[in-house]
Amino acid sequence: MESFKIEGGHSLYGSITPQGAKNEALQVLCLVLLTQEKVTIHNVPDILDVNKLIELLGDLGVKIQKLGKGSYSFQADEVNMDYLSSPEFAKQSQSLRGSIMILGPLLARFGYGGVPKPGGDKIGRRRLDTHFDGFVKLGATFNYSHENHYYTITAPNGLKGTYILLDEASVTGTANILMAASLAEGITTIYNAACEPYLQQVCRMLCQMGAQIEGIGSNLLTIKGVKKLGGCTHRILPDMIEIGSWIGMAAMTQSELTIKEVGWEHLGLIPTIFERLGITLERRGDDIYIPAHTEGYEIQNFIDGSILTVYDAPWPGFTPDLLSIILVTAIQARGEVLVHQKMFESRLFFVDKLIDMGAKIILCDPHRAVVIGNDFKSRLRATTMTSPDIRAGIALLIAALSAKGTSTIHNIEQIDRGYECIEERLQAIGAKITRV
């Protein structure tokens, strides 16, 4: 098991460019299964979860060609559906939560899909009911084998458009149902649909392929099914979670940093929430410039004087993936903030490690933590820790970079799942980090 050794207490300087968005990549890569024609995708991040999905597509019979850094062409004209029942597929898909996203395209095009219970982060319950409820409403038959934990979905007579009210605004659920509905007969309406930028990207890519979708960017999507879809060329957005991570890192290390080509129009509330923590962000074209916060940064209270609360919500609310970063960034702020992680009940448990480092955090319950800022009056202490999930991993890394002394982070495979070549990119801006 690999680890990071991090010598903290050094300021960083320079510019860093965010990778392609992990969450978008895991969705748009599955779209290639909807057509026989060639699909080209650019800005694909070179990270563990995405590479696993590309490998899975290759094993399914998709012809894959690497065109350059982050650019691939895919052609799914000879998909091997028998592979779905192989032990190799079971092993592969169990290690990757994104494998659930192949079901919608396979169901729409071939009338059948199957996948074992997916893996991914251990951050709390991540139910799949929304996906399967949607498929059933489109006319598919669902079966779950309790013995081998295998989901199957079949529609030998094709799918029929219908009205679907989602029980939750699930991003992957919306995308999966959307992909299936694009080849269904008639009109499908999805209400309470997720409307994240990544989901909007799925819609735009589908439209490029010949799908007919109205309401993109809203929670009411109308899809007019077509007989077949064609090829297209698509570019993945910059990763907003990485952008938020670099903002938090710049503030905690009191560093002057420029984040390049961030796609400002897709960032939603992210700049606003960091500004509420007292962090200065300057828009320069499509870049974010963060000055060195040598005097620290002060958390804003609400207008009535009450303590700032930061919580996650479906888009255009604040993304849950950045709450770990907000929490760690607040450690050295002036003031207090309540972080309320509504979606996942196990995501805040990593705060114990931050408390060991000298952070003033009260864990109220599995969903809420109060952070009392140190205002750089006391530095965090270096320690040895283990990364429990992708976002907690990067939060611990930020804490280690700001701490006094040398820290060790184990289980960094979790960080590699979501962040491309992270130690090389951090070394380039002055971080003292090595992989051991």
Stockholm file with secondary structure:
# STOCKHOLM 1.0

chainA/1-436         MESFKIEGGHSLYGSITPQGAKNEALQVLCLVLLTQEKVTIHNVPDILDVNKLIELLGDLGVKIQKLGKGSYSFQADEVNMDYLSSPEFAKQSQSLRGSIMILGPLLARFGYGGVPKPGGDKIGRRRLDTHFDGFVKLGATFNYSHENHYYTITAPNGLKGTYILLDEASVTGTANILMAASLAEGITTIYNAACEPYLQQVCRMLCQMGAQIEGIGSNLLTIKGVKKLGGCTHRILPDMIEIGSWIGMAAMTQSELTIKEVGWEHLGLIPTIFERLGITLERRGDDIYIPAHTEGYEIQNFIDGSILTVYDAPWPGFTPDLLSIILVTAIQARGEVLVHQKMFESRLFFVDKLIDMGAKIILCDPHRAVVIGNDFKSRLRATTMTSPDIRAGIALLIAALSAKGTSTIHNIEQIDRGYECIEERLQAIGAKITRV
#=GR chainA/1-436 SS CCEEEEECSCCCEEEECCCBCHHHHHHHGGGGGGCSSEEEEESCCCCHHHHHHHHHHHHTTCEEEEEETTEEEEECSSCCGGGGGSHHHHHHHHTCGGGGGGHHHHHHHHSEEEEECCCCCCSSCCCCHHHHHHHHHTTCEEEEETTTTEEEEECTTCCBCCEEECSSCCHHHHHHHHHHHTTSBSEEEEESCCCCHHHHHHHHHHHHTTCEEECTTSSEEEEECCSCCCCEEEECCBCHHHHHHHHHHHHHTTCEEEECCCCGGGCTTHHHHHHHTTCCCEEETTEEEECCCTTCCBCCCCTTSCCEEEECCSTTSCCGGGHHHHHHHGGGSBSEEEEECCSCTTTTTTHHHHHHTTCEEEEEETTEEEEECCTTSSCCBCCEEECCSHHHHHHHHHHHHHSBSEEEEECTHHHHTTSTTHHHHHHTTTCEEEEC
#=GC SS_cons         CCEEEEECSCCCEEEECCCBCHHHHHHHGGGGGGCSSEEEEESCCCCHHHHHHHHHHHHTTCEEEEEETTEEEEECSSCCGGGGGSHHHHHHHHTCGGGGGGHHHHHHHHSEEEEECCCCCCSSCCCCHHHHHHHHHTTCEEEEETTTTEEEEECTTCCBCCEEECSSCCHHHHHHHHHHHTTSBSEEEEESCCCCHHHHHHHHHHHHTTCEEECTTSSEEEEECCSCCCCEEEECCBCHHHHHHHHHHHHHTTCEEEECCCCGGGCTTHHHHHHHTTCCCEEETTEEEECCCTTCCBCCCCTTSCCEEEECCSTTSCCGGGHHHHHHHGGGSBSEEEEECCSCTTTTTTHHHHHHTTCEEEEEETTEEEEECCTTSSCCBCCEEECCSHHHHHHHHHHHHHSBSEEEEECTHHHHTTSTTHHHHHHTTTCEEEEC
//
